[in-house]
Amino acid sequence: MTESRPRLRTLIYEITQRCNHACLHCYNVWHPDPQGRSAYPRGELDAAQALALLNKALDETRCDHVTLTGGEPLLRPDLPQILDLLRACDVGVTIISNGRLLTGATVADLLGRGVGLFELPLLSRRREVHDRLSGSQGAFDAVLSAMSHIRYRSGQFVAVFVATRVNIPDLHDAIRLAFAFGSRGMMLNRFNPGGRGRAYLDELLPTAEEMRQALAVADAASAELGFPISCSIALQPCLIDHDAYPHLHFGFCAVGTERAYYTLDPLGNLRPCNHTSTILGSLWQESFADLIAPERLAAFAEAVPAFCAPCVLRDVCQGGCKAAAEVCYGSLEAEEPFLRNNRSGSRPIARYEDAGARRGDSGRPA
């Protein structure tokens, strides 16, 4: 008998929309736009409903890993129950957190309940820069404390550096700080506007040249330290020559594949990824397989900017992050902000031998 349940590398579950930080770069889709408008559903399930939803998702897929995020997932008092369910189902767990609530006792409890990895922001080696980007005084000290608690208890974490015009000069020291605190690697993600971040697009979005400089710093540090660094947010090969940074790993949109980051929101709606506001439907009302059927995903998966149509890497790069195009400009086929702001003088790639790009994915949700 053929297995009909879809296979997922991971499922992202946004267990709450609440957060105790106000990051300038936050892409959460429920935040209002700069004009104060938001049409995304608000709210969250109670404990029993959340467990029932997660059970349904696991029953209807072949998924052995779940990433818990938010908002700030540690704000849910029933997080231990959610983790106990995942452990009972032999499902690996990653938690994406800002670190504010990760005390020593909390870390010990979460590790005991099966959390295999934490993703924690490290936005600068300067306290004032990290705190400003986090929208919360004390955020820098809190996340370093969280890292130390995790390391002391032999847990695993990766540091996440969101590259903006504000903090790119601090990247080298941030990498060394993450390495010194025991991070198993770093996610180097360029600022990808969405959510609250739309209001800070002009202030935060780096130029292609600034990203090239950041990548050169990261590549050298990765080689020197033997420290894995991945770039999960797409960097278009027409703007960035990936082969110039041989120690880094680059990713592209994986929608519609086993590598996709299908995302359950706090009410049970399923989206193609955590950056898009597109809702495929409610898992309460339909099966997981029906929600991600090719015909449901077609409009999202096939959307490419007109500028990218002649490119031989069109189906790999897909023009970058179409979710950012959607939330910033209202169309999946628009040029997303990084491409729109930087493509002057660039051309679609006409031949594979000119591509200078690795084809793959970074392996982690961003």
C-alpha positions as CSV (number, residue, x, y, z in Angstrom):
1,M,0.0,0.0,0.0
2,T,1.4,3.4,-0.9
3,E,1.8,5.8,2.0
4,S,-0.5,8.8,1.3
5,R,0.6,11.0,4.1
6,P,2.9,13.8,3.0
7,R,6.5,13.7,4.3
8,L,7.7,16.9,6.0
9,R,11.3,17.7,7.0
10,T,9.8,19.9,9.7
11,L,6.5,21.5,10.7
12,I,6.5,25.1,12.1
13,Y,3.9,25.7,14.8
14,E,3.3,29.2,15.9
15,I,1.8,28.5,19.3
16,T,1.2,32.1,20.2
17,Q,1.1,35.6,18.7
18,R,2.1,37.1,22.0
19,C,5.6,38.4,22.5
20,N,7.6,40.2,25.1
21,H,9.9,41.9,22.6
22,A,9.1,44.4,19.8
23,C,11.8,43.6,17.2
24,L,12.2,46.2,14.5
25,H,12.8,43.5,12.0
26,C,9.9,41.2,13.0
27,Y,8.2,39.5,10.1
28,N,5.2,38.0,12.0
29,V,2.3,38.3,9.5
30,W,-0.3,39.4,12.1
31,H,1.4,42.8,12.8
32,P,-0.3,45.8,11.3
33,D,1.2,47.5,8.2
34,P,2.7,51.0,8.5
35,Q,-0.9,52.4,8.1
36,G,-2.1,50.4,11.0
37,R,-4.1,47.8,8.9
38,S,-4.1,44.1,9.6
39,A,-6.5,41.5,8.3
40,Y,-4.8,38.5,9.6
41,P,-6.8,36.4,12.2
42,R,-5.8,37.0,15.8
43,G,-6.0,34.8,18.8
44,E,-4.9,31.4,19.9
45,L,-6.2,28.0,21.0
46,D,-6.5,26.8,24.5
47,A,-4.4,23.9,25.8
48,A,-6.7,21.1,24.9
49,Q,-7.3,22.5,21.4
50,A,-3.6,23.1,20.7
51,L,-2.8,19.5,21.6
52,A,-5.7,18.2,19.5
53,L,-4.5,20.3,16.5
54,L,-0.9,19.0,16.9
55,N,-2.1,15.4,17.1
56,K,-4.1,15.8,13.9
57,A,-1.1,17.4,12.1
58,L,1.2,14.5,13.2
59,D,-1.4,11.8,12.4
60,E,-1.8,13.2,8.9
61,T,1.9,13.6,8.0
62,R,5.1,11.8,8.1
63,C,6.9,14.4,10.2
64,D,9.6,13.7,12.8
65,H,10.5,17.2,13.7
66,V,8.5,20.3,14.8
67,T,9.7,23.8,15.3
68,L,7.8,25.7,18.0
69,T,7.8,29.5,17.5
70,G,5.5,32.5,17.9
71,G,5.5,35.3,19.0
72,E,7.5,34.1,22.0
73,P,6.6,30.4,22.6
74,L,7.7,30.5,26.2
75,L,4.7,32.7,27.0
76,R,2.4,29.7,26.6
77,P,1.9,28.1,30.0
78,D,1.0,24.8,28.4
79,L,4.3,24.6,26.6
80,P,5.4,21.6,28.8
81,Q,2.3,19.7,27.7
82,I,3.0,20.4,24.1
83,L,6.5,19.1,24.5
84,D,5.4,16.0,26.3
85,L,3.1,15.2,23.4
86,L,5.9,15.6,20.9
87,R,8.2,13.5,23.0
88,A,5.6,10.8,23.3
89,C,5.3,10.8,19.5
90,D,9.1,10.6,19.2
91,V,9.2,13.9,17.4
92,G,12.3,16.1,17.6
93,V,11.8,19.7,18.7
94,T,13.4,23.1,18.0
95,I,12.3,26.2,19.9
96,I,12.8,29.6,18.4
97,S,13.0,32.1,21.3
98,N,14.3,35.5,22.1
99,G,15.9,34.0,25.2
100,R,14.3,36.4,27.7
101,L,12.5,33.7,29.7
102,L,15.2,31.0,29.4
103,T,16.3,30.8,33.0
104,G,18.5,28.0,34.2
105,A,15.6,26.1,35.6
106,T,13.5,26.6,32.5
107,V,16.3,25.4,30.2
108,A,16.8,22.3,32.4
109,D,13.0,21.5,32.2
110,L,12.8,22.1,28.4
111,L,15.9,19.9,27.7
112,G,14.4,17.2,30.0
113,R,11.2,17.3,27.8
114,G,13.1,16.7,24.6
115,V,14.1,20.1,23.1
116,G,17.0,19.3,20.9
117,L,17.9,22.8,19.7
118,F,17.2,26.4,20.5
119,E,17.4,29.2,17.9
120,L,18.4,32.5,19.6
121,P,19.0,36.0,18.2
122,L,22.5,37.6,18.5
123,L,22.1,40.8,16.6
124,S,25.4,42.5,17.6
125,R,28.3,42.3,20.1
126,R,27.1,45.8,21.3
127,R,24.4,45.7,23.9
128,E,22.8,49.0,22.7
129,V,22.5,47.7,19.1
130,H,21.0,44.3,20.0
131,D,18.6,45.9,22.5
132,R,17.4,48.5,20.0
133,L,16.8,46.0,17.2
134,S,15.0,43.8,19.8
135,G,12.8,46.7,20.9
136,S,13.5,45.7,24.5
137,Q,16.1,46.9,27.0
138,G,18.1,44.1,28.6
139,A,17.5,41.7,25.6
140,F,21.3,41.4,25.0
141,D,22.1,40.3,28.5
142,A,19.1,38.0,28.6
143,V,20.1,36.1,25.5
144,L,23.7,35.7,26.5
145,S,22.4,34.4,29.9
146,A,20.2,31.9,28.0
147,M,23.1,30.7,25.9
148,S,25.2,30.1,29.0
149,H,22.4,28.2,30.7
150,I,22.0,26.0,27.6
151,R,25.7,25.3,27.2
152,Y,26.1,24.6,31.0
153,R,23.4,21.9,30.7
154,S,24.9,20.4,27.5
155,G,22.1,21.6,25.3
156,Q,22.4,22.9,21.7
157,F,21.7,26.3,20.2
158,V,22.4,28.2,17.1
159,A,22.7,32.0,17.0
160,V,20.7,34.0,14.5
161,F,22.1,37.2,13.1
162,V,19.6,39.3,11.1
163,A,21.7,41.4,8.8
164,T,20.6,45.0,8.6
165,R,22.2,48.3,7.7
166,V,22.4,49.0,11.5
167,N,24.3,46.0,12.6
168,I,26.3,44.6,9.7
169,P,29.5,46.4,10.9
170,D,29.2,44.2,14.1
171,L,29.0,40.8,12.3
172,H,32.6,39.7,12.8
173,D,32.5,40.2,16.6
174,A,29.0,38.7,16.8
175,I,30.2,35.5,15.1
176,R,33.2,35.3,17.5
177,L,30.9,35.9,20.5
178,A,28.5,33.2,19.3
179,F,31.4,30.8,18.9
180,A,32.8,31.6,22.3
181,F,29.4,31.0,24.0
182,G,29.2,27.5,22.4
183,S,26.8,28.0,19.5
184,R,26.9,25.1,17.1
185,G,26.6,27.5,14.2
186,M,25.0,30.7,13.0
187,M,22.1,31.6,10.7
188,L,23.1,34.7,8.8
189,N,19.8,36.0,7.5
190,R,19.5,39.3,5.6
191,F,16.6,41.4,6.9
192,N,13.5,40.2,5.1
193,P,10.8,42.9,5.4
194,G,7.3,41.9,6.6
195,G,5.1,42.4,9.6
196,R,6.5,45.2,11.9
197,G,9.6,45.3,9.7
198,R,7.7,46.9,6.9
199,A,7.8,50.2,8.8
200,Y,11.6,50.0,9.0
201,L,12.3,48.9,5.4
202,D,14.3,51.9,4.4
203,E,16.3,52.0,7.7
204,L,17.1,48.4,7.9
205,L,17.3,46.8,4.4
206,P,20.9,46.4,3.4
207,T,22.2,47.0,-0.1
208,A,23.7,44.1,-2.2
209,E,27.1,45.5,-1.6
210,E,26.6,45.6,2.2
211,M,25.5,42.0,2.0
212,R,28.6,41.1,0.0
213,Q,30.8,42.6,2.6
214,A,28.9,40.7,5.3
215,L,29.2,37.4,3.5
216,A,32.9,37.9,3.0
217,V,33.3,38.5,6.8
218,A,31.2,35.4,7.5
219,D,33.0,33.2,5.0
220,A,36.4,34.1,6.5
221,A,35.2,33.5,10.0
222,S,33.6,30.2,9.1
223,A,36.9,29.0,7.6
224,E,39.0,30.3,10.5
225,L,36.8,28.9,13.3
226,G,35.4,25.8,11.6
227,F,32.0,27.3,12.4
228,P,29.0,26.5,10.2
229,I,27.1,29.5,8.8
230,S,24.0,29.3,6.7
231,C,22.0,31.9,4.9
232,S,18.3,30.9,5.0
233,I,16.8,33.9,3.4
234,A,17.3,33.8,-0.4
235,L,20.1,35.9,-1.9
236,Q,19.5,36.2,-5.6
237,P,22.4,34.9,-7.7
238,C,22.1,37.8,-10.1
239,L,23.0,40.1,-7.2
240,I,25.3,37.8,-5.1
241,D,27.8,35.4,-6.5
242,H,27.4,32.5,-4.1
243,D,30.6,30.8,-5.2
244,A,32.6,33.7,-3.9
245,Y,31.8,32.4,-0.4
246,P,32.6,28.7,-0.4
247,H,32.3,28.1,3.3
248,L,28.7,29.4,3.5
249,H,25.5,27.5,2.7
250,F,22.8,29.3,0.8
251,G,19.1,28.5,0.6
252,F,16.1,29.3,-1.6
253,C,12.3,29.0,-1.2
254,A,11.4,25.4,-0.8
255,V,7.6,25.7,-1.1
256,G,5.9,22.6,-2.4
257,T,8.8,20.2,-1.6
258,E,9.6,18.0,1.4
259,R,11.9,20.8,2.5
260,A,9.0,23.3,2.8
261,Y,8.4,25.1,6.0
262,Y,4.6,24.6,6.3
263,T,3.4,26.7,9.2
264,L,0.5,26.2,11.5
265,D,-0.7,29.5,13.1
266,P,-2.1,29.7,16.7
267,L,-5.7,29.1,15.4
268,G,-5.0,26.1,13.2
269,N,-4.6,27.8,9.8
270,L,-1.9,26.4,7.5
271,R,0.4,28.6,5.4
272,P,3.1,27.7,2.9
273,C,5.8,29.2,5.2
274,N,6.2,31.4,8.2
275,H,6.9,34.6,6.1
276,T,3.7,34.6,4.1
277,S,0.2,35.8,5.0
278,T,-1.3,33.4,2.5
279,I,-3.6,30.9,4.3
280,L,-4.1,27.6,2.5
281,G,-7.0,26.7,4.8
282,S,-7.8,25.5,8.2
283,L,-6.5,22.1,9.5
284,W,-9.6,21.8,11.6
285,Q,-11.7,21.7,8.4
286,E,-9.5,19.8,5.9
287,S,-6.8,17.2,5.9
288,F,-3.1,18.2,5.7
289,A,-2.7,16.5,2.4
290,D,-5.6,18.4,0.9
291,L,-4.3,21.7,2.1
292,I,-0.9,21.3,0.4
293,A,-2.2,19.6,-2.8
294,P,-0.4,21.0,-5.8
295,E,-3.5,22.8,-7.0
296,R,-3.8,24.7,-3.7
297,L,-0.1,25.7,-3.8
298,A,0.1,26.5,-7.5
299,A,-0.5,30.2,-7.3
300,F,2.1,30.6,-4.6
301,A,4.7,28.1,-6.0
302,E,4.6,29.3,-9.6
303,A,4.7,33.1,-8.9
304,V,7.9,34.7,-10.3
305,P,8.6,38.4,-11.0
306,A,8.6,39.4,-14.7
307,F,12.2,40.5,-14.4
308,C,13.2,36.9,-13.5
309,A,11.3,35.1,-16.3
310,P,14.3,34.8,-18.6
311,C,16.7,33.5,-15.9
312,V,17.9,29.9,-16.1
313,L,17.7,29.8,-12.2
314,R,14.1,31.0,-12.2
315,D,12.8,27.8,-10.8
316,V,15.5,27.6,-8.1
317,C,15.8,31.2,-7.0
318,Q,12.2,32.1,-7.7
319,G,13.1,35.8,-7.5
320,G,14.0,35.6,-3.8
321,C,11.3,35.7,-1.1
322,K,7.9,36.0,-2.8
323,A,6.3,36.2,0.7
324,A,8.1,39.5,1.2
325,A,6.9,40.7,-2.1
326,E,3.3,39.7,-1.1
327,V,3.3,41.4,2.3
328,C,5.2,44.6,1.2
329,Y,3.7,45.2,-2.3
330,G,0.5,43.1,-2.4
331,S,1.5,40.6,-5.1
332,L,3.4,37.3,-5.1
333,E,4.7,38.3,-8.6
334,A,6.1,41.6,-7.5
335,E,9.9,42.1,-7.1
336,E,10.6,41.6,-3.4
337,P,12.3,44.5,-1.6
338,F,15.9,43.3,-1.8
339,L,15.6,42.6,-5.5
340,R,13.7,45.8,-6.2
341,N,16.2,48.0,-4.4
342,N,19.3,46.3,-5.8
343,R,18.7,45.0,-9.3
344,S,19.8,48.2,-11.2
345,G,22.6,47.1,-13.5
346,S,21.9,43.4,-12.9
347,R,20.5,41.0,-15.5
348,P,18.7,37.6,-15.3
349,I,21.3,34.8,-15.7
350,A,21.2,33.4,-19.2
351,R,23.5,30.3,-18.9
352,Y,24.0,27.8,-16.1
353,E,27.8,28.2,-16.4
354,D,27.3,31.8,-15.4
355,A,25.1,31.0,-12.4
356,G,27.7,31.0,-9.7
357,A,25.1,29.5,-7.3
358,R,24.7,26.4,-5.2
359,R,21.4,24.8,-5.5
360,G,20.0,23.6,-2.2
361,D,18.6,24.9,1.1
362,S,20.0,26.0,4.4
363,G,18.1,23.3,6.3
364,R,16.6,25.6,8.9
365,P,13.5,27.7,9.2
366,A,14.3,31.4,9.2
